[in-house]
Amino acid sequence: MKGLFKTMTLQLINVPRSKRKDKFINLSVLPGTFLHINQGDSFVLDIISGVEKTRYANVWVNKKDIFSFKKRLIQYLPHENILDMESSTIDNLMFWAKAYNTEECIQSAIHFLNLEESLESPLKLVPPTLQRRIYYALTLLNHSPILLMEDPFEGLDGHTKKQLVAILTVRCSYNRIVIVTGTEKDYEGLKGTNNVVFI
C-alpha cells in the first residue's frame, strides 16, 4: 500500500456536484494534492466515498474501480460529528485507533491537538470547539491515502484552524490526497501553494 501513495492517480469521471446532477466533475487528482470543492457540493464526497451511487459516475484509482481494492482507500469525515458523545475523549480515540489498527498513534494525536485536559470527560460536556479538535484527531489515527472532509473549517477558532491546516499540509506532503468542501475564504491562506487545486 505504501508504494501506491507515490503512483496513485484518483480519477473522477462524470461525478455530479449535487443531487440535481446538472454539473459534473471530470478530473485526475495526483498524490499530494489538496483539492478544494465549493461549499454545498458535498455530494461529490458522497459519490467518492460510496455513500451515494449513480450509474454513470466512476471513481477510479489507477484505472481500477476504487471499491475493487481489498484495503479501503478512503477516510471520510462528514461535518456532523460521528464520535460517541456519551463516551470520554480517550475512549473515543481508543475505539477508532483500534478500528484503524493505529493504537501507537494515540499519544501523538493527544499531544499535537492539546487534548490532555479533556481525556476523561464525556464529549457532551466538552466545549464545541474542543469537540471539533477531538473529532479531527481521527485524521491522525487513519493513514488511508485519500481523506475526505466536509466543511472542516466551519465554526473553528483561529488556533484550531491552524492546527488542522498543519495536519492536512503534512498529510499531502506524504503523498496522500486531501479533498475538502468549504468556502474559498476558509482556504485563502493556501492559494498559490503547490498542489492546491480549487474547483
Secondary structure, DSSP 8 states (H G I E B T S, - for coil): -HHHHHH--EEEEEEESSTT--SEEEEEE-TT-EEEEETT-THHHHHHHTSS--SS-EEEETTEEGGGSSS--EEEE-SS--S-TTSBHHHHHHHHHHHHT-GGGHHHHHHHTT-GGGTTSBGGGS-HHHHHHHHHTHHHH---SEEEESSTTTT--HHHHHHHHHHHHHHHHTT-EEEEEE-GGGGGGGTT-TTEEE-
